[in-house]
């Protein structure tokens, strides 16, 4: 149960941090409330599919249990590495204006759009790993 909790926390933390980064832009006055809401809507749509699947599979376990502890451990670490790479890319794009902003750089909404586009490209990494890992019976 603890590995599933750790993986769920990684996803929830990435979602909350990405929302916090957008709200921080709004608090600094970099973006308007309308742009902030647009960014939050895009990020919520991005994370909702993954989080809904994970949280749903906390209760529904459609796949048979792993045959060995080692197999379960390998699946966990594969899912964790994929989740960290995926969420790291999202956070990198959403938060990069806080770190390396130069005049003429893309604005926050463009960064969020790029993060959502990259997430679409990288979804092959995390979707199957999370689906299978969270869907296994303990």
URNOR-V33879 format. One record per residue. N is the residue number from 0. PSI is psi in whole degrees, 0 to 359 (NA if undefined). OMEGA is omega in whole degrees, 0 to 359 (none if undefined). BURIAL is b if it has 9 or more other ideal C-beta (glycine too) atoms within 8 Angstrom, else e. Layout:
n | psi | omega | burial
N | PSI | OMEGA | BURIAL
N | PSI | OMEGA | BURIAL
//
This chain:
n | psi | omega | burial
0 | 325 | 182 | e
1 | 319 | 178 | e
2 | 321 | 177 | b
3 | 321 | 178 | b
4 | 317 | 179 | e
5 | 317 | 179 | b
6 | 321 | 177 | b
7 | 320 | 179 | b
8 | 322 | 177 | e
9 | 313 | 181 | b
10 | 314 | 180 | b
11 | 320 | 179 | b
12 | 317 | 179 | e
13 | 319 | 178 | b
14 | 311 | 182 | b
15 | 322 | 178 | e
16 | 318 | 179 | b
17 | 320 | 176 | b
18 | 318 | 179 | b
19 | 322 | 178 | e
20 | 320 | 178 | b
21 | 314 | 180 | b
22 | 329 | 176 | b
23 | 322 | 175 | b
24 | 319 | 181 | b
25 | 318 | 179 | b
26 | 325 | 178 | e
27 | 347 | 181 | e
28 | 12 | 180 | e
29 | 329 | 183 | e
30 | 158 | 178 | b
31 | 171 | 178 | e
32 | 323 | 180 | e
33 | 317 | 178 | e
34 | 319 | 179 | b
35 | 315 | 179 | b
36 | 323 | 177 | e
37 | 317 | 178 | b
38 | 316 | 180 | b
39 | 321 | 178 | b
40 | 316 | 180 | e
41 | 318 | 180 | b
42 | 321 | 178 | b
43 | 319 | 178 | e
44 | 321 | 180 | b
45 | 308 | 186 | b
46 | 337 | 186 | b
47 | 320 | 181 | e
48 | 317 | 181 | e
49 | 313 | 182 | b
50 | 321 | 179 | b
51 | 318 | 177 | e
52 | 314 | 180 | b
53 | 311 | 182 | b
54 | 327 | 176 | e
55 | 321 | 180 | e
56 | 354 | 171 | b
57 | 333 | 184 | e
58 | 329 | 183 | e
59 | 123 | 182 | e
60 | 88 | 185 | b
61 | 342 | 184 | e
62 | 146 | 178 | e
63 | 157 | 181 | e
64 | 156 | 176 | e
65 | 146 | 183 | e
66 | 330 | 182 | e
67 | 157 | 176 | e
68 | 323 | 181 | e
69 | 319 | 178 | e
70 | 320 | 178 | b
71 | 321 | 179 | b
72 | 318 | 179 | e
73 | 317 | 179 | e
74 | 320 | 179 | b
75 | 311 | 183 | b
76 | 327 | 174 | e
77 | 314 | 178 | b
78 | 321 | 181 | b
79 | 314 | 180 | b
80 | 316 | 179 | e
81 | 319 | 180 | b
82 | 319 | 180 | b
83 | 317 | 178 | b
84 | 312 | 181 | b
85 | 305 | 183 | b
86 | 329 | 175 | b
87 | 319 | 178 | e
88 | 319 | 180 | b
89 | 311 | 181 | b
90 | 326 | 178 | b
91 | 313 | 182 | e
92 | 320 | 181 | b
93 | 323 | 185 | b
94 | 359 | 187 | b
95 | 334 | 179 | b
96 | 337 | 177 | b
97 | 333 | 188 | e
98 | 313 | 190 | e
99 | 41 | 183 | e
100 | 131 | 173 | e
101 | 149 | 176 | e
102 | 135 | 182 | e
103 | 351 | 176 | e
104 | 159 | 177 | e
105 | 147 | 179 | e
106 | 179 | 186 | b
107 | 317 | 180 | b
108 | 320 | 177 | b
109 | 322 | 177 | e
110 | 318 | 179 | b
111 | 319 | 177 | b
112 | 318 | 178 | b
113 | 320 | 179 | b
114 | 318 | 179 | b
115 | 321 | 178 | b
116 | 317 | 178 | e
117 | 322 | 177 | b
118 | 322 | 176 | b
119 | 321 | 179 | e
120 | 324 | 184 | e
121 | 1 | 183 | b
122 | 337 | 178 | b
123 | 338 | 178 | e
124 | 315 | 191 | b
125 | 327 | 185 | b
126 | 306 | 180 | b
127 | 321 | 181 | e
128 | 314 | 179 | b
129 | 317 | 180 | b
130 | 312 | 182 | b
131 | 316 | 183 | b
132 | 313 | 181 | b
133 | 337 | 181 | b
134 | 354 | 179 | b
135 | 140 | 173 | b
136 | 140 | 180 | e
137 | NA | none | e
//
